[in-house]
Amino acid sequence: MLGTSLVGMYVKCGAIGRAQKAFDELSIQDVMTWNALIKGYAQYGQRDQVLKCLKQMRSQGLSPNVVCWNTLTGGYAQQGLAEEVLDCFYCMEMEGISPDAITFLNMLYACSHAGLVDEGLIYFASMVENYVITPEKEHHVCMVDLFARARNFEMAMRIAEKMPFPDYLPAWSALLGACQNWGNVKLGRLAFEHAAQLNGCASGPYVLMANTCATLNMEENLQIVDCLSVSIGVVEGISNTRFM
């Protein structure tokens, strides 16, 4: 347990070399310890090292479990390596390991950031229909983000409104963020209103909306958002904090 914590600490600090050294010095290398090391290599996109670890792990008679695969898919997803994430899922199925809610969250995250809309839909449907996993809040946020990043704002809005958790702020923040990136002020305003109603004291929605207005040189709208933020005491003025 202590060895796993030590390897994990080095990984968290970005010292993957020290993590490997600490791992090599352990007298017992169990699945949890391997997971900690593999996580580090996956997070830094070192696929060759990941494959090497998996090979060595199997040579010791240890088989990657769902936690190990989740570690891999999560690490690759954070690096934007969607192809590697999809490959991991395929390998899981080939080895007869059933994915769980975390696996699918990683899959949807990877698909949304890579613009793989069709693949994201397939994984979401598979989660519900094939593996009978009830989507949680985070899964729905990923679906909102999936469509919003692909500029399918109508579908993103529909999911945000009809999801079982309509009052979940991250979903509206994801939609608002995409509206800022693509300059969709009309829908951005609707998303902003929802987000502000859910948590009027959170500065995030005000900053995103202010950035949207500023990007499109909509100074009048920017001043309105700025005044609103001051009136409710969010910050001293959103115009001083935007583009952060």
C-alpha positions as CSV (number, residue, x, y, z in Angstrom):
1,M,0.0,0.0,0.0
2,L,2.8,2.4,0.9
3,G,4.6,1.5,-2.3
4,T,1.6,2.3,-4.4
5,S,1.2,5.6,-2.6
6,L,4.8,6.5,-3.3
7,V,4.6,5.6,-7.0
8,G,1.3,7.6,-7.2
9,M,2.9,10.6,-5.5
10,Y,5.7,10.7,-8.0
11,V,3.3,10.4,-10.9
12,K,1.1,13.2,-9.5
13,C,4.2,15.4,-9.3
14,G,5.2,14.6,-12.9
15,A,8.3,12.7,-11.8
16,I,7.6,9.6,-13.9
17,G,11.3,8.6,-13.8
18,R,11.3,8.5,-10.0
19,A,7.9,6.7,-10.1
20,Q,9.5,4.0,-12.2
21,K,12.5,3.8,-9.9
22,A,10.3,3.5,-6.8
23,F,8.3,0.8,-8.6
24,D,11.4,-1.2,-9.5
25,E,12.6,-1.2,-5.9
26,L,9.4,-2.7,-4.5
27,S,9.6,-6.3,-3.4
28,I,5.9,-6.9,-4.3
29,Q,4.4,-5.4,-7.4
30,D,0.6,-6.0,-7.3
31,V,-2.2,-4.8,-9.6
32,M,-2.7,-1.6,-7.7
33,T,1.0,-0.7,-8.0
34,W,1.0,-1.4,-11.7
35,N,-2.1,0.7,-12.1
36,A,-0.3,3.7,-10.5
37,L,2.7,3.4,-12.8
38,I,0.6,2.8,-15.9
39,K,-1.5,5.9,-15.0
40,G,1.7,8.0,-15.1
41,Y,2.8,6.8,-18.5
42,A,-0.7,7.1,-20.0
43,Q,-1.1,10.7,-18.6
44,Y,2.1,11.7,-20.4
45,G,1.2,10.0,-23.6
46,Q,4.0,7.4,-23.4
47,R,2.2,4.6,-25.2
48,D,5.3,2.4,-25.7
49,Q,5.9,2.4,-22.0
50,V,2.3,1.6,-21.3
51,L,2.4,-1.4,-23.6
52,K,5.7,-2.5,-22.0
53,C,4.1,-2.3,-18.5
54,L,1.1,-4.4,-19.7
55,K,3.5,-7.0,-21.1
56,Q,5.6,-7.2,-17.9
57,M,2.4,-7.2,-15.8
58,R,1.1,-10.3,-17.7
59,S,4.5,-12.0,-17.5
60,Q,4.1,-11.8,-13.7
61,G,0.7,-13.6,-14.0
62,L,-1.3,-10.5,-13.4
63,S,-4.2,-9.5,-15.6
64,P,-5.3,-5.8,-16.1
65,N,-8.6,-5.3,-14.4
66,V,-11.3,-2.7,-15.1
67,V,-9.5,-0.3,-12.8
68,C,-6.3,-0.6,-14.8
69,W,-8.2,0.0,-18.1
70,N,-10.0,3.0,-16.6
71,T,-6.6,4.3,-15.6
72,L,-5.4,3.9,-19.2
73,T,-8.4,5.4,-20.9
74,G,-8.5,8.3,-18.4
75,G,-4.9,9.1,-18.9
76,Y,-5.1,8.9,-22.7
77,A,-8.3,11.0,-22.7
78,Q,-6.6,13.8,-20.7
79,Q,-3.9,13.9,-23.3
80,G,-6.4,14.1,-26.1
81,L,-5.3,10.7,-27.5
82,A,-8.8,9.6,-28.6
83,E,-7.5,6.8,-30.9
84,E,-5.6,5.2,-28.0
85,V,-8.7,5.5,-25.8
86,L,-10.9,3.7,-28.4
87,D,-8.2,1.0,-28.8
88,C,-8.2,0.4,-25.0
89,F,-12.0,-0.1,-25.1
90,Y,-11.6,-2.6,-27.9
91,C,-8.9,-4.5,-26.0
92,M,-11.2,-4.6,-22.9
93,E,-14.0,-6.2,-24.8
94,M,-11.6,-8.7,-26.4
95,E,-10.3,-9.7,-22.9
96,G,-13.9,-10.1,-21.6
97,I,-13.7,-7.2,-19.2
98,S,-16.9,-5.4,-18.7
99,P,-16.6,-1.6,-18.7
100,D,-18.1,0.4,-15.9
101,A,-19.5,3.9,-15.5
102,I,-16.0,5.4,-15.3
103,T,-14.9,3.7,-18.5
104,F,-17.8,5.2,-20.4
105,L,-17.1,8.6,-18.9
106,N,-13.6,8.4,-20.2
107,M,-14.9,7.3,-23.6
108,L,-17.4,10.1,-23.9
109,Y,-14.8,12.7,-22.7
110,A,-12.4,11.5,-25.4
111,C,-15.0,11.6,-28.1
112,S,-16.2,15.1,-27.2
113,H,-12.7,16.6,-27.3
114,A,-11.9,14.8,-30.6
115,G,-15.1,15.7,-32.3
116,L,-16.2,12.1,-32.6
117,V,-19.9,12.7,-32.4
118,D,-21.1,9.4,-34.0
119,E,-18.7,7.4,-31.8
120,G,-19.9,9.2,-28.7
121,L,-23.5,8.4,-29.5
122,I,-22.6,4.7,-30.0
123,Y,-20.8,4.5,-26.7
124,F,-23.6,6.2,-24.8
125,A,-26.2,3.9,-26.3
126,S,-23.9,0.9,-25.6
127,M,-23.6,2.0,-21.9
128,V,-27.4,2.1,-21.5
129,E,-28.5,-0.8,-23.7
130,N,-25.7,-3.3,-23.7
131,Y,-24.2,-2.8,-20.2
132,V,-27.4,-1.5,-18.4
133,I,-25.5,1.3,-16.8
134,T,-27.6,4.3,-15.8
135,P,-25.9,7.5,-17.0
136,E,-24.8,9.9,-14.2
137,K,-24.6,13.7,-14.3
138,E,-21.1,13.6,-15.7
139,H,-22.1,11.4,-18.6
140,H,-24.9,13.9,-19.6
141,V,-22.4,16.8,-19.4
142,C,-20.1,15.0,-21.8
143,M,-23.0,14.5,-24.2
144,V,-23.8,18.2,-24.0
145,D,-20.2,19.0,-24.6
146,L,-20.0,16.5,-27.4
147,F,-22.7,18.2,-29.5
148,A,-21.8,21.8,-28.4
149,R,-18.1,21.3,-29.5
150,A,-19.4,20.0,-32.9
151,R,-21.6,23.2,-33.2
152,N,-24.8,21.2,-32.9
153,F,-26.2,23.6,-30.4
154,E,-29.8,22.6,-30.9
155,M,-29.1,19.0,-29.8
156,A,-26.8,20.2,-26.9
157,M,-29.5,22.5,-25.6
158,R,-32.1,19.7,-25.9
159,I,-30.0,17.3,-23.8
160,A,-29.3,20.0,-21.2
161,E,-33.0,20.7,-20.9
162,K,-34.2,17.1,-20.9
163,M,-31.5,15.4,-18.9
164,P,-32.6,13.9,-15.5
165,F,-30.5,16.6,-13.8
166,P,-31.7,19.9,-15.5
167,D,-30.3,21.9,-12.5
168,Y,-26.7,20.7,-12.9
169,L,-24.5,23.7,-13.4
170,P,-21.6,22.0,-15.2
171,A,-23.9,21.1,-18.1
172,W,-24.9,24.7,-18.7
173,S,-21.4,25.9,-18.2
174,A,-20.2,23.5,-20.9
175,L,-22.8,24.8,-23.3
176,L,-22.0,28.4,-22.5
177,G,-18.3,27.7,-23.0
178,A,-18.9,26.2,-26.4
179,C,-21.1,29.2,-27.3
180,Q,-18.2,31.5,-26.4
181,N,-15.8,29.5,-28.6
182,W,-18.1,29.6,-31.6
183,G,-19.6,33.0,-31.0
184,N,-23.2,31.9,-30.5
185,V,-24.5,34.8,-28.5
186,K,-28.2,34.0,-28.8
187,L,-27.9,30.5,-27.3
188,G,-25.1,31.6,-25.0
189,R,-27.5,34.1,-23.4
190,L,-30.0,31.3,-22.7
191,A,-27.3,29.1,-21.2
192,F,-26.0,32.0,-19.2
193,E,-29.5,32.7,-17.8
194,H,-29.8,29.0,-16.7
195,A,-26.4,29.0,-15.1
196,A,-26.9,32.2,-13.3
197,Q,-30.2,31.1,-11.9
198,L,-28.7,27.9,-10.6
199,N,-25.8,29.6,-8.8
200,G,-26.0,33.4,-9.0
201,C,-22.9,33.8,-6.9
202,A,-20.6,31.8,-9.2
203,S,-18.3,34.0,-11.3
204,G,-17.7,31.4,-14.0
205,P,-20.9,32.0,-16.1
206,Y,-20.4,35.7,-15.9
207,V,-16.8,35.5,-17.1
208,L,-17.8,33.2,-20.0
209,M,-20.7,35.4,-21.1
210,A,-18.5,38.5,-20.8
211,N,-15.8,36.9,-22.9
212,T,-18.4,36.0,-25.6
213,C,-19.6,39.6,-25.8
214,A,-16.1,41.0,-25.8
215,T,-15.0,38.6,-28.5
216,L,-17.8,39.8,-30.8
217,N,-17.3,43.5,-29.8
218,M,-20.7,43.7,-28.2
219,E,-19.8,46.4,-25.7
220,E,-23.3,47.2,-24.7
221,N,-24.1,43.6,-23.7
222,L,-20.7,43.4,-22.0
223,Q,-21.6,46.3,-19.8
224,I,-24.9,44.7,-18.9
225,V,-23.2,41.5,-17.8
226,D,-20.6,43.6,-15.9
227,C,-23.3,45.5,-14.1
228,L,-25.1,42.3,-13.2
229,S,-22.0,40.8,-11.7
230,V,-21.3,43.8,-9.6
231,S,-24.9,44.1,-8.4
232,I,-25.0,40.6,-7.0
233,G,-21.5,40.9,-5.6
234,V,-19.9,38.2,-7.7
235,V,-16.7,40.2,-8.4
236,E,-15.8,43.8,-8.6
237,G,-16.4,43.8,-12.3
238,I,-16.3,40.9,-14.8
239,S,-14.5,43.1,-17.2
240,N,-11.4,43.0,-14.9
241,T,-11.4,39.2,-14.9
242,R,-12.4,38.0,-18.4
243,F,-10.1,36.1,-20.7
244,M,-8.7,34.3,-17.7
